[in-house]
Amino acid sequence: MNDSGKYQIQVEKEHYDFKQYVDQKRWMSYYYQIREAVASGCSSFLVVGKGDGIVSSIISEILCLENCIVDTYDFDDRLYPTYIGDIRNLNSVVKKEYDCIICCQVLEHLEWQYFEKIIEQISSICNSRTILSLPMHRLAFSLIIDFPKFHNKVCNVIIPRFWKKKWIFKGGGEHYWEVGIKNRRKKDILRVVKRHFNIVREYVVPENTYHWFIILEKN
């Protein structure tokens, strides 16, 4: 945030270069976003935080025969989103409702004080389903078991770093907070979200335990 109280672009467009930005774990997180979107049965989507555009492009490609709408929202006009604006003013910029809102790995880039306001605004433009994901500050131990003729089984032991009392923002695309630190625990997040949505399910991506998904339904 600059001296005028307005947010500045945290990263350059080149930050989203595929070879540098997308690793196997991030790709698996994309898979779960897309899977949840397709399974929702929705026909209009708004992806908040366009980023590299992979998720919105694949959803559009998969559902194109059904005449679905996939729009995007981002603060950075260099990413060519459908809507350009500060997420804190989401419902001032977006004047229509969408069946499904996808907001993944976005809200941690703003101070916690704005979290509920943004959730409330997402609810106001959501007709049915919201797919939300947030980073989880944790220690994780994973074991992948490969059974012939069966899918891999992933076993995770996840320990939130609840003892970390203070989060230091360093700028340059860093996070203002993450789930699992003091006063930002899962129960703190869910308590806020429940005031605006029904929670369908929540889970950590098995192949990327850094990403915690919450699937929400409009009240």
N, C-alpha and C positions, 0 to 999 in steps of 0.2 A: 504494500500500500504506500502511495506517495504522500507528500505533505498535504495535498488537497483532499485526501480521504478516498481517492479513486485507486482501483487496482491497476497495476501495470502487468504487461505480458510477462509471465514468469520464465518461459522458455522460448527459444527461437523455433521457427518452423522446422529447421533441420534436426531438431531434437527427436522428431518422429521418423527419422530415416529407418527403414525396415531392418537393415542389417545391424543397426546399433540398438534400436528400441525394442524390437520384438524377439524375445527368446522363447524357449519352450514353455516356461511357466506362464508368461503373459499370453501366449497363444492358447493355452488351455483355459485361461480365464475368458478369452474371447469366445471360445467354444461354449462355455456355460452361459454367457450372455445371449449368444445366438440360439442355443437350445431352448432357453427359457422364453425367448421372444417367439420362436416358432410354435412352441407348445402352448403359448397363451391363447392362441386362436384369434388374436387381435388383427385388425386390418390397417390401423394407422399407428405409427410409431414416431416418437421424438427422442432422438439420442442427444442427451445433454452432455456436452464435452465431446466434440467430434474427434479430437486427437488425430490419429493417422487415417481415420475414415474406414478402416477395415470392417468393423462391426456393422456399420450402417450399409456399406456396400454389399456385404454378404447377405444380410437380411433382405435387402431389396432384390437381390438376384434370386434368392430362394423363393420369395413370395411374389415375384413379379407377375406370374400368370394369374394371380388372384387380385390384381390391380390394387395392391397395398400402397400406402403412403409411408415413406421413410424420410423424415426431415431431421435436420441437425441444428444444434444450438451451440455457439461458442463465443468466447470473448475476443478471440483472435480472428480478425477478418482475413488474414493471410491463409487461413485454412478453408475459406470459402464455404462457411456453413449456411444453412437456409436462413437462420436468424443470427444476428450479431448483437451481443449484449452481455451485461453483467448478470450473472445468475441470481444475484440478490434482487434483481428487478425482473425476474422471469415472467411473471404474469402481466407485467406492463408491456413487454415486448411481444409475447405470444398471445394472440387474441382469440385462439380457438382451442378446443380440447382434442386430445389424442387418446386412443384406446389404451396405449401402453407408453409409459415414460421409462427410458433406460438412462440411469445416472450411475455410472460405475467409475470409481477411483477419481472422484471430482471434489466432493465436499470437504475433504481433508485439506484442500488447498486454500480454504478460507478459515478465518478464526471460528472457534467453537460458538461464539455468541450469535453467529448467523445460521447455525445448523437448523434449528426448529423453524425459523422464518422460511428457509428455503424448502424444507419438507412440506410446510403448509402451502407454499406456492405450487409445488409439484402436485399436491393433492388437488388444487383448484383447477388444474388443466388436465387432470387424469380422469378418463372415463371408467377404467377398469383395473388395469394392472400396472405396477411399478416394479422395475428391477433395479435394485440398489446394491452397490458393493462398496466396501470401505477397507482400507488397509488395517491389518491386525499386527500390532507390535507384540511379538511373541518369540519364545524359543520353540522350535519344532524339530521332531525327530521322525523321519519317514522310512518306511520299509515297503518296497514294491515286490510283490510275489507274482511271478509269471507262470500261470498254469497253461499247459498245452490245450488248445482248442477252447479256452475260456478267456474272458477279459482279464487283464491284470488287476490284481487286488492291491489297494494302497492302504497301508495301516499308518496312522499318524498319532503321535503324542504331542499335544499342543499345550504350552504353558504360557499364558499371558504375562507380560512383564508388569504386573500390578504394583511392584515395589518402586517403579520409576515415577517419581513425584512431579518432575518438571520436564516439559518438552521444550527444546530450544529450536526456534525457527531460524534457519540459516540462509533463507532466500534461494534464488536460483532454481525454482521448481520444487523446492522441498515442501514438506507437509507442516502445517501448523499444529496438527495433533494426529494421533492414531488410536485405534481401538485397543484397549487393554491396559493403557496407563491409568493412573489414579484419576478418578472422576470422569473417565471416558471409557468405562468398562462396557461390556456387551449389554448389561442390564440398564445402564444409563442411556445407551443409544435406543434400546427397545422401548424404554419408558417414554421417550419423546415421540418416537415413531407411532406408537400405539394411540396417541392422541389424535392422529390424522388418518391412520390406515388400520386395516386388519392385517395381521401377519399370517401369510399362508405357510411359509417355512423359512428357515434360515440354516445356512450351512457354510462350511469352509470348503473351498475348492480342494479336492483330494490331492491334486497334482501341484497345487500352488497355495499352500496354507497361509500365505500372506494376504490373500483376498477372501474376505468374508461377505457372503451374499445374503441379502434379505429380500424375499419375494413378498410383495405387498398387494393388497386388494383394496379398492376404494370402499370406504364405509357406506 
